[in-house]
Amino acid sequence: MNGRVNILSKDKLILSSASVMAGIVNGFIGTGGGIILYFTLKLLNKNKTADEMKYIMAMIVASVIPMSIISALIYMLKGTLVYGKLAVYLPAALIGGITGAFLLDKLKFKIIKKIFAVLIIYAGVRMILG
């Protein structure tokens, strides 16, 4: 081995492509980028334990935050944010985010996966039906 790092490895290309798609989806519909990253990271880390998957969930959240901030800034510049409505639910959403971050260490990953799956199915059905 000559000490060089293969920058264009298959996994890095897959993750980079998925990250671009996650950013586009997150900016386009305001959600979904994390879902793309979750399934990509799960695919690339097939043999991870439940505890290791919790770290992946934390990485996804850390990735979604900057995507969401940039999207929100662009929406603000375009004048599409309604600050009065944002002020109503943002404090509660922040409390929920803090609670969820603490629960990640307390709940078994099997339960987290089931909650995640139910939410995805519910959101998908709601979007399809209108």
Buried (B, 14 or more C-beta within 10 A) or exposed (E): EEEEEEEEEEEEEBBEEBBEBBBBBBBEEEEBBBBBBBEBBEEBBEEBEEEEBBBBBEEBBEBBEEBBEEBBEEEEEEEEBEEEEEEEEEEEEEEEEEEBEEEBEEEEBEEBBEEBEEEEEEEEEEEEEE
